Amino acid sequence: MNPLRRSSTRINMQITAILAMDSSLLIWSKNGLPWHIPEDMKRFKEFTTGGIVVMGRNTYLSLPERFRPLPNRRNIVITRTEIDGVECYSSIELFISAMQKKTVEQVWLIGWASLYDQFFARGLVDRVELTLLDWEHEWDIRVSEFCSDFHEISSTEFSQGRFITLVRNS
């Protein structure tokens, strides 16, 4: 058994994935964020400000330089290639170990698709704050199916879709 699976008593923090996607699990375009939705950005900021955001190298590098690192948050990048001036871990296991030593209670997983997929596959995500968009996209990066491991506890309509909170099935 993987020592980092949620069923293990080793993981004492809550990991929440926050992401926006369409119904086909598309989340991103290689050319950048393919939308500007003020309600979604406001929600992201409300959830993550003052907290710890965890991302892959591609997500970090996709942030406009003026927002790098994201202000008023502890920015952590999981990457095999160090980034000057940024807290980096070369693996999820090293990241989890470091957070456990500091008794961190909550982290926000903010992306890249492969990082979401790795956290979901290991059963490490407890909660998902999802922006589900109603319209068609010309995106090219998708996450793997994860919704079957979660159930919806709330949903709110907004101008472009729905904000949905999902929690892991027991």
Rosetta blueprint (number, residue, H / E / L):
1 M L
2 N L
3 P L
4 L L
5 R L
6 R L
7 S L
8 S L
9 T L
10 R L
11 I L
12 N L
13 M L
14 Q E
15 I E
16 T E
17 A E
18 I E
19 L E
20 A E
21 M E
22 D L
23 S L
24 S L
25 L L
26 L E
27 I E
28 W E
29 S E
30 K L
31 N L
32 G E
33 L L
34 P L
35 W L
36 H L
37 I L
38 P H
39 E H
40 D H
41 M H
42 K H
43 R H
44 F H
45 K H
46 E H
47 F H
48 T H
49 T L
50 G L
51 G L
52 I E
53 V E
54 V E
55 M E
56 G E
57 R H
58 N H
59 T H
60 Y H
61 L H
62 S H
63 L L
64 P L
65 E H
66 R H
67 F H
68 R L
69 P L
70 L L
71 P L
72 N L
73 R L
74 R E
75 N E
76 I E
77 V E
78 I E
79 T L
80 R L
81 T L
82 E L
83 I L
84 D L
85 G L
86 V L
87 E E
88 C E
89 Y E
90 S L
91 S L
92 I H
93 E H
94 L H
95 F H
96 I H
97 S H
98 A H
99 M H
100 Q H
101 K H
102 K L
103 T L
104 V L
105 E L
106 Q E
107 V E
108 W E
109 L E
110 I E
111 G E
112 W L
113 A H
114 S H
115 L H
116 Y H
117 D H
118 Q H
119 F H
120 F H
121 A H
122 R L
123 G L
124 L L
125 V L
126 D L
127 R E
128 V E
129 E E
130 L E
131 T E
132 L E
133 L E
134 D L
135 W L
136 E L
137 H L
138 E L
139 W L
140 D L
141 I E
142 R E
143 V L
144 S L
145 E L
146 F L
147 C H
148 S H
149 D H
150 F E
151 H E
152 E E
153 I E
154 S E
155 S E
156 T E
157 E E
158 F E
159 S L
160 Q L
161 G E
162 R E
163 F E
164 I E
165 T E
166 L E
167 V E
168 R E
169 N L
170 S L
